[in-house]
Amino acid sequence: MPAEWEPHQRTWMAWPCSGYTLGQTESDWNEARAAWAAVANVVVEFEPVSMLCDRDHIEVAQSFLNPKVELVTAELDDAWMRDIGPTFVRKSNGSVAAVNWVFNGWGAQGWSSWEKDSQVATRIADITESPLIDSWLVNEGGGIAVNGADTVLLTKTVQLGEGRNSSSTQTEVEQEIHRCLGTSNAIWLERGLTRDYEEFGTRGHVDIIAAFCSTDTILYHDQQDPSHPDFQVSKEVRKQLAQSGRFRLVPVPAPKTLRDSEGWVDYSYINHYVVNGGVILCSFNDPNDRVAYEIIQSAYPDRKIVQVDATPLFARGGGIHCITQQQPM
């Protein structure tokens, strides 16, 4: 699997058409649409964007999106493309293939439906004429992070969690991950951020906890307020990442905002998206937005950093990285 900072052919996204992501009121609908559009309209200034969209929602999507965003009709349950789409990899001959994980609604969670979303990876592979690599593993793109060389980051409560692959051993899961991604070294984190275990969470996706920014450097979520339950999680994550002794670790302070109307937040600048010539970074109208900007700019000195308000995305259970999926050159 190429690192995210390697050249992209395009970005894939999915338009919010139904379910809890879209919401129940017209105000909710427009907030969700505006949040997805804000990301797409920034990304398309760096690289092509293809947006899957239910046929009945094409017209409303067009009213929010930059005309440069390509709309592709598809039936959808939800809009988290990182998780429902294929994971693109490069074969030994340099051609691109698409890994088709088993998607079952983040561990067959009661609120989720996935009959349509489970077909999205195959649909995109067909559109892009990419050979399909079928996997037996229940997994999502937000549950993995790679350095483009040999290492993948995983979370025990995701890949080994109930509803996903709890009947398989860690060794079996690791071997399948390596087969599909071409990696040989796995770093397992014990768990994810606290909010991610609530009703609409993923139960520990790594892409709000840690991200590679080079083959030997890892950015990690650093909750610095001892009153937040993720203060201890951050300490544990740093310890687990440091155990290999191979990687330089860069803390990225969590936003100073600790709670919203639902409880402890999992706002994270780690959930950014690297595009051709840029990085799309979450903002939260928070004092640490600028701190995160400067850290990410240091990590990617040759790229333009653009911040987009991710608060409406996190209120729905994800962030900028969660709604995007790169197709490498």
N, C-alpha and C positions, 0 to 999 in steps of 0.2 A: 504494500500500500504506500503510494507516494506521500510524503509529508504535505501538509496543507499549504505550505509556503511555496511548493513547486508550482509551475505554470498550470493554469486551469484553461480548459476549453470553454467552460461555462459553469454557471451555478444553477442548480435545480431548487425550486421551491414549490409549495402547495398553498392554494388560496383557502382561507377559512370559510367553509360552506355550511357547516352544521355542528351540532354537539356543544359541549360545554365551552370549547375554545371560542366559538362564535358568540355564545351567550344567549340570554333569553329576551332582552329588550332591544329596541332599536338603538338606544345609546350604547349598549354592549356591542352590538353588531358593528356599529361604525367605529368604535374604539379598536376592536380587533382588526377590522379591515385597514384602518389607518396605521396600525402598528406593523402589520405585515407589509403594507405598501411602503412605509418609510424605509424599511430595510431593503426591499427590492429596488426602490428608486435610487438608493445610494449605490448598491452593488452594481447596477447596470451602467453606472458611469465608469466602472473599472473593467467589466467583462460582461459578456452576454448572460441574460437571465431567462430561463424557461420556467414558467409557472403553470403547474397543473391546476385545472379548475373545472368544477362541475359545469356542465353545459348551461344549466339554468342560472348560473352566477357570472357568466362571461361579461354581460353588459355592466353589472355593478363593479366588477373587478376593473374593467376598462376605465371606469370613472375615477378610480383611485390611483391607477398605475401609470407610470411613464410609458408612452407609446412604444418605447424601445423594448419593453418587457414582452417577451413572446408568451402568449397564452395557448396552452395545450389542453384539450378537453380530456377529462378523465373522471371516473367516479371515485369519490373520496369519503372516508369516514371522518378524517381529521386533517390537520395541516402541519404536522411536525416532520418535515421532510428528512431531517437528519436521521430519524428513526425508522420511517416507513420506506425510504428510498434505498437504492442499492449502495453498497460500499464499493467504490471503484478502485481497482487494483491494476497494476501493470504486469503483464506476463513476461516471461524471460526473453521473448522476441521483441519486446517494447510495445506491443499492442495493449489496448485497454480492455479489461473484462469487468464484469459486475458481479459482486458477491450478493447472493440472495439469502439473507438470514431468514429464519422463521420469525415472523412478527405476530405476536399474540396479545397486543394491547398492554405492553409493559408488565407481563406476567399475569395475563388473564384477569385484569382488575375489573371489578364489577361494573364500574361506570363506563368502561371502554367498549367500543365496538370496532372490529377490525377486519371484517370480511372483505371490504373493498381495499382498505389500506394494505392488506397482506399481499395484494396483487400489484402494488405500485412498483416494486423493484423490477418485476418482470416486464411491466409496461415500459418503463424507462429503458431497460436493456433492449427491448424491441425497437424503440424509437431511435436509440443511439447506435443500433446494430452492434451491440457489445455482447460477446459470448457470456453466457450465464454460468456462474459457479454456484451451484446449489449447496447449501449447508444444512445440516440437521440441527444446528445450534439455535436456540431461541436467544436472540441478541438484537441490539439496536446500535445505530451509528453513534449515538450519544454516549454509549457505554464503553467506547474504545478511544484511545488516543495513541498515535504512533509518531516516531521520530524519523520515519522514512529510511531507516537503516535496519535495526534489528529488534527494537524494543517497542512493546505495547503496554499501556496502562489499563488495568482492569479493576473492577470492584467486586468483592466477594458476594455482597448482597444483590448484585445484578446477575452476573453470569452464573453464579451458583445458587441464586435465590429461589425461594418457593415460587412456583408458577412458571419458572423458566427452565433451568437445567439441574434442579436439586437432586435428581436421580442419577446424575453423572458425577464422576470424580473430578477433582480439580485438574488432575493430569489429563483426563480425557478432554475436558473443555479447553485446556491450554493447547493441546495437540491440534484440535480443530481450528482454534484461532490462528495458530502458526501456519497451518495448511492453507487457510484462506487468505491470510495477510502477508505471508512470506516473512514473518518475524521469527525470532528464535529465543527471545528473552522477554519474560512477562514480569511486570511488577504489580503485585496485587495489593490494593488498598482494602482495609477492613470494611469501610462504610463510607457513605456520602454525607452531604449536609442535612441538618435536622429537618428542615421543611420538606425535603424531598421524600420523606417517609410518611407524609400526610396524604390525604385522600387522593389528590390529583398529582402525586409525585411519581417519579420513576424508580424509587427505592435505591437511589445511589449512583446515578450517572456520573461518570468521571469528568464530563466536559463542563461542569461548574466547579470542579475541585482542582484539576491540574491540567496543564497543556504544555507540550513541547513548543519551544520557539526556535530551537536549533537541534541538531542531532545530539548535543551534549548538555542542553540547558532546559530546565523545567520551570515554568511559572506555576505558583500554587496559591490558592485562596488562603489569605491570612486574616482570620477574624481576631482582632486585637482587643476586643472588649470582653473581659472575664465574665460579664453577666450573661453573655450570649452562649447558648449550648455549643455553638460551633467553635468557640475558643478552644475547647479540648479537642474537637475533631481536627482543627488545623494543626495542633501540636502533634497529634498522632499521624496525620498525613505527612508532615515534614519528616518525622522519624522513619516512617516506612519508605519514603522516597530516598532518604539518605542512606539506607542500609546497603544499597548496592555499591555506594562509593564511587559511582561512575559519572554522576551528573551534578552540574552546578545548579543550585536551587535559588530561585528568585521569588521572594514573597511579594504578593500583590495585595495590599491591604483591602479588606472588605469595606464596603460603604459604611459610613458612620450610622446610617439609619439601621435600627435594630428590629423594629416591629412595624407591621401594618395592621389593618383591621382584623386580620385572620390570626396573627401571632408572630412568632419569630420569622424574619425574612431570610431567604437564601440568595439575596442579591449578590451577584458575583461578576467581576470584570474578567474572570477566566473564560467566560462564555462569549468570547469574541470570535470573529470570523476573518481569516486571512484570505485576501483576494489578490488578483494580479495588480501589483503596485500599491496596495493599500491594506489597511486593517479596519474592519467595522467593529467598533468597540461600544459596549453597553455604557449608557449613562443613566443616572437615577436622580438628577437634580440634587446631588449630594456633594459635600465638601471634598470627598475623596475622588470625585470624577477627574479632577485635574491631576491628582497624584497618580491615578491609574494611567491617564493619558501619557504622562511623562515616562512611566515605566515601560509601557508598550512601545512608545516611540524609541526608547533606548534599545529595546529588544529588536525592533525592526527599523533601524535608522534610515533605510532607503525607501520606506513606504510612507504613504500619506495616511495618517490616522484620522478617521471620521467617527465621531460619537453620535449614537442614536439612542433616544430614550427607550429603554427596555422595560420600564416599569409595567406597562400593560401586558408585556409578554410574560414576565415573571409572575404576575397575578394569575396567569392562566397555566403556569407550571413549567415554563421554559424561558429561553432567551434567544439571542441572535444566532448563536451557533446551532441551536436546536431546530431552527426553521430553514436552514440552508444545507446544501450538500454539494460538494465540488465534484466536477467531472474533469479529471486531469487531461492534459494534452496527450 
